Amino acid sequence: FGPFFHTNSLQIWKTTVAFGDGVLSTKDTCIGSEICAELWNPRSPHVDMGLDGIEIFTNSSASYHELRKADHRVNLVKSATTKSGGIYLFANQKGCDGDRLYYDGCAMIAINGDIVARGAQFSLKDVEVVTATLDLEDVRSYRGERCHPHMHKPYQRIKTDFSLSDCDDRCLPTHQPVEWIFHTPEEEISDSSYRPEDPHELCGRLFTTCYMASENSSEDTRNRAKDLAAQIGSNHLNINIDLAVKGILGIFSMVTGKWPQFRANGGSARENLALQNVQARIRMILAYLFAQLYLWAQGKPGGLLVLGSANVDESLTGYFTKYDCSSADINPIGGVSKMDLKCFLQYCVKRFHLTALISILDAPPTAELEPLTDGKIVQTDEADMGMTYSELSVIGRLRKISKCGPYSMFCKLIHSWKETFTPSQVATKVKHFFRMYSINRHKMTTVTPSYHAENYSPDDNRFDLRPFLYNTQWHWQFRCIDNEVSSFTEQCDFIRLYYTSFTIETLHKYCTHTHTYIYIYG
């Protein structure tokens, strides 16, 4: 495809045609084609093709999977033939091409806004053919009622000496519209097209789980890991890393003469963070050691892949240690948000009867890297991050999808969160997020490869090509936020002052002229 050149030509089937956009004209209809991304374009070629009389559109696509994307794809195909009629043949790539993307199929055929045939999503078949019998007269009748004359430069017709139908087709029954049942995000994560009959046998062959406890780990967490491993049938190991941690700290102490302490024991913030990081990094080293030699120790051939466990939201804020247990060969959930993962676990409880997950869902997310108090956890992820995972999911989409900086994000959140937080509280959360985001952005350059499933993925390999070095102070943006907070505070104080001075009748008259302030603070 490209500009229309009259001087260049190509000989096809003994017919001279010009380079440029063209369509095939058969004896009974006309066929046009658009490429993958053009279906998503606001000026899709099928619009002008339909108005120019082309009746069949084809699209050989490579549309990769994201959670909740299938319904957008279906709606686009339906919309392409709803506006001006026609038949749309949509083919899509399947499987993985060695990149971080997965192509989920979903081939389909539509006519006049209805899907009449569809392929499977997540099919494991190498080839899947979708067919339908349709009547071209249905397209012409549809257009005769809905379409109006349109001045458009006509597409060059390339005439062919064949027909898509013959006289014997007249009595064939045509395909009727089908209802497309979409997978929920939880089903998409689980890939519902393949479920082993015996998950214990599968996990026993493929999956080795390892709980790496330290003196900061609770007995409750240890038991939850043990119960879940027993329920899914994995080969489970339970080891303690305290000896390795003390060995590393001993080397540091021998060189410096210092022994760092946790904050709970009187240490500084730097000591507290370093002691958490050394535990996390030792777990990564041990994970790779066992992955390489655990099967060897059992007299079995081969090795194991190390799986990571950081999610999109933790990556977005950098709430993990660089080169820690989040570093792995591949991260199956690295492209999934914490909220979707929680829903997925709830789905597994109901669908696969994994009741051990119930206690995991009820437990507060925690790294368990700081000392316990009376055997109980005092450190939680949400307290460390300064916001809940639900709030972080909203902020992540505003940052990645809406391209919001600190000030524009604040302006959006003071309205959507007005029932929960004051403008000052919103400002605090936004500032805290962007400080964490800018300080930890460099971690995205080494993040473990993961399957792309969420369109606000911070993976800088392809989907978030922003800088990884930022001025962490955000002087101008934070100053704008502070000015807005001061303005809101003054308006609120102004209303309180008049509220104490006015009678009810006067206040009612006043409120009719200040409904905006009452809306925000009333």
Secondary structure as a PSIPRED ss2 file (coil, helix, strand):
# PSIPRED VFORMAT (PSIPRED V4.0)

   1 F C   1.000  0.000  0.000
   2 G C   1.000  0.000  0.000
   3 P C   1.000  0.000  0.000
   4 F C   1.000  0.000  0.000
   5 F E   0.000  0.000  1.000
   6 H E   0.000  0.000  1.000
   7 T E   0.000  0.000  1.000
   8 N E   0.000  0.000  1.000
   9 S E   0.000  0.000  1.000
  10 L E   0.000  0.000  1.000
  11 Q E   0.000  0.000  1.000
  12 I E   0.000  0.000  1.000
  13 W C   1.000  0.000  0.000
  14 K C   1.000  0.000  0.000
  15 T E   0.000  0.000  1.000
  16 T E   0.000  0.000  1.000
  17 V E   0.000  0.000  1.000
  18 A E   0.000  0.000  1.000
  19 F E   0.000  0.000  1.000
  20 G C   1.000  0.000  0.000
  21 D C   1.000  0.000  0.000
  22 G E   0.000  0.000  1.000
  23 V E   0.000  0.000  1.000
  24 L E   0.000  0.000  1.000
  25 S E   0.000  0.000  1.000
  26 T C   1.000  0.000  0.000
  27 K C   1.000  0.000  0.000
  28 D C   1.000  0.000  0.000
  29 T C   1.000  0.000  0.000
  30 C E   0.000  0.000  1.000
  31 I E   0.000  0.000  1.000
  32 G E   0.000  0.000  1.000
  33 S E   0.000  0.000  1.000
  34 E C   1.000  0.000  0.000
  35 I C   1.000  0.000  0.000
  36 C H   0.000  1.000  0.000
  37 A H   0.000  1.000  0.000
  38 E H   0.000  1.000  0.000
  39 L H   0.000  1.000  0.000
  40 W H   0.000  1.000  0.000
  41 N C   1.000  0.000  0.000
  42 P C   1.000  0.000  0.000
  43 R C   1.000  0.000  0.000
  44 S C   1.000  0.000  0.000
  45 P H   0.000  1.000  0.000
  46 H H   0.000  1.000  0.000
  47 V H   0.000  1.000  0.000
  48 D H   0.000  1.000  0.000
  49 M H   0.000  1.000  0.000
  50 G H   0.000  1.000  0.000
  51 L H   0.000  1.000  0.000
  52 D C   1.000  0.000  0.000
  53 G C   1.000  0.000  0.000
  54 I C   1.000  0.000  0.000
  55 E C   1.000  0.000  0.000
  56 I E   0.000  0.000  1.000
  57 F E   0.000  0.000  1.000
  58 T E   0.000  0.000  1.000
  59 N E   0.000  0.000  1.000
  60 S E   0.000  0.000  1.000
  61 S E   0.000  0.000  1.000
  62 A C   1.000  0.000  0.000
  63 S C   1.000  0.000  0.000
  64 Y E   0.000  0.000  1.000
  65 H C   1.000  0.000  0.000
  66 E C   1.000  0.000  0.000
  67 L C   1.000  0.000  0.000
  68 R C   1.000  0.000  0.000
  69 K C   1.000  0.000  0.000
  70 A H   0.000  1.000  0.000
  71 D H   0.000  1.000  0.000
  72 H H   0.000  1.000  0.000
  73 R H   0.000  1.000  0.000
  74 V H   0.000  1.000  0.000
  75 N H   0.000  1.000  0.000
  76 L H   0.000  1.000  0.000
  77 V H   0.000  1.000  0.000
  78 K H   0.000  1.000  0.000
  79 S H   0.000  1.000  0.000
  80 A H   0.000  1.000  0.000
  81 T H   0.000  1.000  0.000
  82 T H   0.000  1.000  0.000
  83 K C   1.000  0.000  0.000
  84 S C   1.000  0.000  0.000
  85 G C   1.000  0.000  0.000
  86 G C   1.000  0.000  0.000
  87 I E   0.000  0.000  1.000
  88 Y E   0.000  0.000  1.000
  89 L E   0.000  0.000  1.000
  90 F E   0.000  0.000  1.000
  91 A E   0.000  0.000  1.000
  92 N E   0.000  0.000  1.000
  93 Q C   1.000  0.000  0.000
  94 K E   0.000  0.000  1.000
  95 G E   0.000  0.000  1.000
  96 C C   1.000  0.000  0.000
  97 D C   1.000  0.000  0.000
  98 G C   1.000  0.000  0.000
  99 D C   1.000  0.000  0.000
 100 R C   1.000  0.000  0.000
 101 L C   1.000  0.000  0.000
 102 Y C   1.000  0.000  0.000
 103 Y E   0.000  0.000  1.000
 104 D E   0.000  0.000  1.000
 105 G E   0.000  0.000  1.000
 106 C C   1.000  0.000  0.000
 107 A C   1.000  0.000  0.000
 108 M E   0.000  0.000  1.000
 109 I E   0.000  0.000  1.000
 110 A E   0.000  0.000  1.000
 111 I E   0.000  0.000  1.000
 112 N C   1.000  0.000  0.000
 113 G C   1.000  0.000  0.000
 114 D E   0.000  0.000  1.000
 115 I E   0.000  0.000  1.000
 116 V E   0.000  0.000  1.000
 117 A E   0.000  0.000  1.000
 118 R E   0.000  0.000  1.000
 119 G C   1.000  0.000  0.000
 120 A C   1.000  0.000  0.000
 121 Q E   0.000  0.000  1.000
 122 F C   1.000  0.000  0.000
 123 S C   1.000  0.000  0.000
 124 L C   1.000  0.000  0.000
 125 K C   1.000  0.000  0.000
 126 D C   1.000  0.000  0.000
 127 V C   1.000  0.000  0.000
 128 E C   1.000  0.000  0.000
 129 V C   1.000  0.000  0.000
 130 V C   1.000  0.000  0.000
 131 T C   1.000  0.000  0.000
 132 A C   1.000  0.000  0.000
 133 T C   1.000  0.000  0.000
 134 L C   1.000  0.000  0.000
 135 D C   1.000  0.000  0.000
 136 L H   0.000  1.000  0.000
 137 E H   0.000  1.000  0.000
 138 D H   0.000  1.000  0.000
 139 V H   0.000  1.000  0.000
 140 R H   0.000  1.000  0.000
 141 S H   0.000  1.000  0.000
 142 Y H   0.000  1.000  0.000
 143 R H   0.000  1.000  0.000
 144 G H   0.000  1.000  0.000
 145 E H   0.000  1.000  0.000
 146 R H   0.000  1.000  0.000
 147 C C   1.000  0.000  0.000
 148 H C   1.000  0.000  0.000
 149 P C   1.000  0.000  0.000
 150 H C   1.000  0.000  0.000
 151 M C   1.000  0.000  0.000
 152 H C   1.000  0.000  0.000
 153 K C   1.000  0.000  0.000
 154 P C   1.000  0.000  0.000
 155 Y C   1.000  0.000  0.000
 156 Q E   0.000  0.000  1.000
 157 R E   0.000  0.000  1.000
 158 I E   0.000  0.000  1.000
 159 K E   0.000  0.000  1.000
 160 T C   1.000  0.000  0.000
 161 D C   1.000  0.000  0.000
 162 F C   1.000  0.000  0.000
 163 S C   1.000  0.000  0.000
 164 L C   1.000  0.000  0.000
 165 S C   1.000  0.000  0.000
 166 D C   1.000  0.000  0.000
 167 C H   0.000  1.000  0.000
 168 D H   0.000  1.000  0.000
 169 D H   0.000  1.000  0.000
 170 R H   0.000  1.000  0.000
 171 C H   0.000  1.000  0.000
 172 L C   1.000  0.000  0.000
 173 P C   1.000  0.000  0.000
 174 T C   1.000  0.000  0.000
 175 H C   1.000  0.000  0.000
 176 Q C   1.000  0.000  0.000
 177 P C   1.000  0.000  0.000
 178 V C   1.000  0.000  0.000
 179 E C   1.000  0.000  0.000
 180 W C   1.000  0.000  0.000
 181 I C   1.000  0.000  0.000
 182 F C   1.000  0.000  0.000
 183 H C   1.000  0.000  0.000
 184 T C   1.000  0.000  0.000
 185 P H   0.000  1.000  0.000
 186 E H   0.000  1.000  0.000
 187 E H   0.000  1.000  0.000
 188 E H   0.000  1.000  0.000
 189 I H   0.000  1.000  0.000
 190 S H   0.000  1.000  0.000
 191 D C   1.000  0.000  0.000
 192 S C   1.000  0.000  0.000
 193 S C   1.000  0.000  0.000
 194 Y C   1.000  0.000  0.000
 195 R C   1.000  0.000  0.000
 196 P C   1.000  0.000  0.000
 197 E C   1.000  0.000  0.000
 198 D C   1.000  0.000  0.000
 199 P H   0.000  1.000  0.000
 200 H H   0.000  1.000  0.000
 201 E H   0.000  1.000  0.000
 202 L H   0.000  1.000  0.000
 203 C H   0.000  1.000  0.000
 204 G H   0.000  1.000  0.000
 205 R H   0.000  1.000  0.000
 206 L H   0.000  1.000  0.000
 207 F C   1.000  0.000  0.000
 208 T E   0.000  0.000  1.000
 209 T E   0.000  0.000  1.000
 210 C E   0.000  0.000  1.000
 211 Y E   0.000  0.000  1.000
 212 M E   0.000  0.000  1.000
 213 A E   0.000  0.000  1.000
 214 S C   1.000  0.000  0.000
 215 E C   1.000  0.000  0.000
 216 N C   1.000  0.000  0.000
 217 S C   1.000  0.000  0.000
 218 S C   1.000  0.000  0.000
 219 E H   0.000  1.000  0.000
 220 D H   0.000  1.000  0.000
 221 T H   0.000  1.000  0.000
 222 R H   0.000  1.000  0.000
 223 N H   0.000  1.000  0.000
 224 R H   0.000  1.000  0.000
 225 A H   0.000  1.000  0.000
 226 K H   0.000  1.000  0.000
 227 D H   0.000  1.000  0.000
 228 L H   0.000  1.000  0.000
 229 A H   0.000  1.000  0.000
 230 A H   0.000  1.000  0.000
 231 Q H   0.000  1.000  0.000
 232 I H   0.000  1.000  0.000
 233 G C   1.000  0.000  0.000
 234 S C   1.000  0.000  0.000
 235 N E   0.000  0.000  1.000
 236 H E   0.000  0.000  1.000
 237 L E   0.000  0.000  1.000
 238 N E   0.000  0.000  1.000
 239 I E   0.000  0.000  1.000
 240 N E   0.000  0.000  1.000
 241 I C   1.000  0.000  0.000
 242 D H   0.000  1.000  0.000
 243 L H   0.000  1.000  0.000
 244 A H   0.000  1.000  0.000
 245 V H   0.000  1.000  0.000
 246 K H   0.000  1.000  0.000
 247 G H   0.000  1.000  0.000
 248 I H   0.000  1.000  0.000
 249 L H   0.000  1.000  0.000
 250 G H   0.000  1.000  0.000
 251 I H   0.000  1.000  0.000
 252 F H   0.000  1.000  0.000
 253 S H   0.000  1.000  0.000
 254 M H   0.000  1.000  0.000
 255 V H   0.000  1.000  0.000
 256 T H   0.000  1.000  0.000
 257 G C   1.000  0.000  0.000
 258 K C   1.000  0.000  0.000
 259 W C   1.000  0.000  0.000
 260 P C   1.000  0.000  0.000
 261 Q C   1.000  0.000  0.000
 262 F C   1.000  0.000  0.000
 263 R H   0.000  1.000  0.000
 264 A H   0.000  1.000  0.000
 265 N H   0.000  1.000  0.000
 266 G C   1.000  0.000  0.000
 267 G C   1.000  0.000  0.000
 268 S C   1.000  0.000  0.000
 269 A H   0.000  1.000  0.000
 270 R H   0.000  1.000  0.000
 271 E H   0.000  1.000  0.000
 272 N H   0.000  1.000  0.000
 273 L H   0.000  1.000  0.000
 274 A H   0.000  1.000  0.000
 275 L H   0.000  1.000  0.000
 276 Q H   0.000  1.000  0.000
 277 N H   0.000  1.000  0.000
 278 V H   0.000  1.000  0.000
 279 Q H   0.000  1.000  0.000
 280 A H   0.000  1.000  0.000
 281 R H   0.000  1.000  0.000
 282 I H   0.000  1.000  0.000
 283 R H   0.000  1.000  0.000
 284 M H   0.000  1.000  0.000
 285 I H   0.000  1.000  0.000
 286 L H   0.000  1.000  0.000
 287 A H   0.000  1.000  0.000
 288 Y H   0.000  1.000  0.000
 289 L H   0.000  1.000  0.000
 290 F H   0.000  1.000  0.000
 291 A H   0.000  1.000  0.000
 292 Q H   0.000  1.000  0.000
 293 L H   0.000  1.000  0.000
 294 Y H   0.000  1.000  0.000
 295 L H   0.000  1.000  0.000
 296 W H   0.000  1.000  0.000
 297 A H   0.000  1.000  0.000
 298 Q C   1.000  0.000  0.000
 299 G C   1.000  0.000  0.000
 300 K C   1.000  0.000  0.000
 301 P C   1.000  0.000  0.000
 302 G C   1.000  0.000  0.000
 303 G C   1.000  0.000  0.000
 304 L C   1.000  0.000  0.000
 305 L C   1.000  0.000  0.000
 306 V C   1.000  0.000  0.000
 307 L E   0.000  0.000  1.000
 308 G C   1.000  0.000  0.000
 309 S C   1.000  0.000  0.000
 310 A C   1.000  0.000  0.000
 311 N C   1.000  0.000  0.000
 312 V H   0.000  1.000  0.000
 313 D H   0.000  1.000  0.000
 314 E H   0.000  1.000  0.000
 315 S H   0.000  1.000  0.000
 316 L H   0.000  1.000  0.000
 317 T H   0.000  1.000  0.000
 318 G C   1.000  0.000  0.000
 319 Y C   1.000  0.000  0.000
 320 F C   1.000  0.000  0.000
 321 T C   1.000  0.000  0.000
 322 K C   1.000  0.000  0.000
 323 Y C   1.000  0.000  0.000
 324 D C   1.000  0.000  0.000
 325 C C   1.000  0.000  0.000
 326 S C   1.000  0.000  0.000
 327 S C   1.000  0.000  0.000
 328 A C   1.000  0.000  0.000
 329 D C   1.000  0.000  0.000
 330 I E   0.000  0.000  1.000
 331 N E   0.000  0.000  1.000
 332 P C   1.000  0.000  0.000
 333 I C   1.000  0.000  0.000
 334 G C   1.000  0.000  0.000
 335 G C   1.000  0.000  0.000
 336 V C   1.000  0.000  0.000
 337 S C   1.000  0.000  0.000
 338 K H   0.000  1.000  0.000
 339 M H   0.000  1.000  0.000
 340 D H   0.000  1.000  0.000
 341 L H   0.000  1.000  0.000
 342 K H   0.000  1.000  0.000
 343 C H   0.000  1.000  0.000
 344 F H   0.000  1.000  0.000
 345 L H   0.000  1.000  0.000
 346 Q H   0.000  1.000  0.000
 347 Y H   0.000  1.000  0.000
 348 C H   0.000  1.000  0.000
 349 V H   0.000  1.000  0.000
 350 K H   0.000  1.000  0.000
 351 R H   0.000  1.000  0.000
 352 F C   1.000  0.000  0.000
 353 H C   1.000  0.000  0.000
 354 L C   1.000  0.000  0.000
 355 T C   1.000  0.000  0.000
 356 A H   0.000  1.000  0.000
 357 L H   0.000  1.000  0.000
 358 I H   0.000  1.000  0.000
 359 S H   0.000  1.000  0.000
 360 I H   0.000  1.000  0.000
 361 L H   0.000  1.000  0.000
 362 D H   0.000  1.000  0.000
 363 A C   1.000  0.000  0.000
 364 P C   1.000  0.000  0.000
 365 P C   1.000  0.000  0.000
 366 T C   1.000  0.000  0.000
 367 A C   1.000  0.000  0.000
 368 E C   1.000  0.000  0.000
 369 L C   1.000  0.000  0.000
 370 E C   1.000  0.000  0.000
 371 P C   1.000  0.000  0.000
 372 L C   1.000  0.000  0.000
 373 T E   0.000  0.000  1.000
 374 D C   1.000  0.000  0.000
 375 G C   1.000  0.000  0.000
 376 K E   0.000  0.000  1.000
 377 I C   1.000  0.000  0.000
 378 V C   1.000  0.000  0.000
 379 Q C   1.000  0.000  0.000
 380 T C   1.000  0.000  0.000
 381 D H   0.000  1.000  0.000
 382 E H   0.000  1.000  0.000
 383 A H   0.000  1.000  0.000
 384 D H   0.000  1.000  0.000
 385 M H   0.000  1.000  0.000
 386 G C   1.000  0.000  0.000
 387 M C   1.000  0.000  0.000
 388 T C   1.000  0.000  0.000
 389 Y H   0.000  1.000  0.000
 390 S H   0.000  1.000  0.000
 391 E H   0.000  1.000  0.000
 392 L H   0.000  1.000  0.000
 393 S H   0.000  1.000  0.000
 394 V H   0.000  1.000  0.000
 395 I H   0.000  1.000  0.000
 396 G H   0.000  1.000  0.000
 397 R H   0.000  1.000  0.000
 398 L H   0.000  1.000  0.000
 399 R H   0.000  1.000  0.000
 400 K H   0.000  1.000  0.000
 401 I C   1.000  0.000  0.000
 402 S C   1.000  0.000  0.000
 403 K C   1.000  0.000  0.000
 404 C C   1.000  0.000  0.000
 405 G C   1.000  0.000  0.000
 406 P H   0.000  1.000  0.000
 407 Y H   0.000  1.000  0.000
 408 S H   0.000  1.000  0.000
 409 M H   0.000  1.000  0.000
 410 F H   0.000  1.000  0.000
 411 C H   0.000  1.000  0.000
 412 K H   0.000  1.000  0.000
 413 L H   0.000  1.000  0.000
 414 I H   0.000  1.000  0.000
 415 H H   0.000  1.000  0.000
 416 S H   0.000  1.000  0.000
 417 W C   1.000  0.000  0.000
 418 K C   1.000  0.000  0.000
 419 E C   1.000  0.000  0.000
 420 T C   1.000  0.000  0.000
 421 F C   1.000  0.000  0.000
 422 T C   1.000  0.000  0.000
 423 P H   0.000  1.000  0.000
 424 S H   0.000  1.000  0.000
 425 Q H   0.000  1.000  0.000
 426 V H   0.000  1.000  0.000
 427 A H   0.000  1.000  0.000
 428 T H   0.000  1.000  0.000
 429 K H   0.000  1.000  0.000
 430 V H   0.000  1.000  0.000
 431 K H   0.000  1.000  0.000
 432 H H   0.000  1.000  0.000
 433 F H   0.000  1.000  0.000
 434 F H   0.000  1.000  0.000
 435 R H   0.000  1.000  0.000
 436 M H   0.000  1.000  0.000
 437 Y H   0.000  1.000  0.000
 438 S H   0.000  1.000  0.000
 439 I H   0.000  1.000  0.000
 440 N H   0.000  1.000  0.000
 441 R H   0.000  1.000  0.000
 442 H H   0.000  1.000  0.000
 443 K H   0.000  1.000  0.000
 444 M H   0.000  1.000  0.000
 445 T H   0.000  1.000  0.000
 446 T H   0.000  1.000  0.000
 447 V C   1.000  0.000  0.000
 448 T C   1.000  0.000  0.000
 449 P C   1.000  0.000  0.000
 450 S E   0.000  0.000  1.000
 451 Y C   1.000  0.000  0.000
 452 H C   1.000  0.000  0.000
 453 A C   1.000  0.000  0.000
 454 E C   1.000  0.000  0.000
 455 N C   1.000  0.000  0.000
 456 Y C   1.000  0.000  0.000
 457 S C   1.000  0.000  0.000
 458 P C   1.000  0.000  0.000
 459 D C   1.000  0.000  0.000
 460 D C   1.000  0.000  0.000
 461 N C   1.000  0.000  0.000
 462 R C   1.000  0.000  0.000
 463 F C   1.000  0.000  0.000
 464 D C   1.000  0.000  0.000
 465 L C   1.000  0.000  0.000
 466 R C   1.000  0.000  0.000
 467 P C   1.000  0.000  0.000
 468 F C   1.000  0.000  0.000
 469 L C   1.000  0.000  0.000
 470 Y C   1.000  0.000  0.000
 471 N C   1.000  0.000  0.000
 472 T C   1.000  0.000  0.000
 473 Q C   1.000  0.000  0.000
 474 W C   1.000  0.000  0.000
 475 H H   0.000  1.000  0.000
 476 W H   0.000  1.000  0.000
 477 Q H   0.000  1.000  0.000
 478 F H   0.000  1.000  0.000
 479 R H   0.000  1.000  0.000
 480 C H   0.000  1.000  0.000
 481 I H   0.000  1.000  0.000
 482 D H   0.000  1.000  0.000
 483 N H   0.000  1.000  0.000
 484 E H   0.000  1.000  0.000
 485 V H   0.000  1.000  0.000
 486 S H   0.000  1.000  0.000
 487 S H   0.000  1.000  0.000
 488 F H   0.000  1.000  0.000
 489 T H   0.000  1.000  0.000
 490 E H   0.000  1.000  0.000
 491 Q H   0.000  1.000  0.000
 492 C H   0.000  1.000  0.000
 493 D H   0.000  1.000  0.000
 494 F H   0.000  1.000  0.000
 495 I H   0.000  1.000  0.000
 496 R H   0.000  1.000  0.000
 497 L H   0.000  1.000  0.000
 498 Y H   0.000  1.000  0.000
 499 Y H   0.000  1.000  0.000
 500 T H   0.000  1.000  0.000
 501 S H   0.000  1.000  0.000
 502 F C   1.000  0.000  0.000
 503 T C   1.000  0.000  0.000
 504 I H   0.000  1.000  0.000
 505 E H   0.000  1.000  0.000
 506 T H   0.000  1.000  0.000
 507 L H   0.000  1.000  0.000
 508 H H   0.000  1.000  0.000
 509 K H   0.000  1.000  0.000
 510 Y H   0.000  1.000  0.000
 511 C H   0.000  1.000  0.000
 512 T C   1.000  0.000  0.000
 513 H C   1.000  0.000  0.000
 514 T C   1.000  0.000  0.000
 515 H H   0.000  1.000  0.000
 516 T H   0.000  1.000  0.000
 517 Y H   0.000  1.000  0.000
 518 I H   0.000  1.000  0.000
 519 Y H   0.000  1.000  0.000
 520 I H   0.000  1.000  0.000
 521 Y H   0.000  1.000  0.000
 522 G C   1.000  0.000  0.000
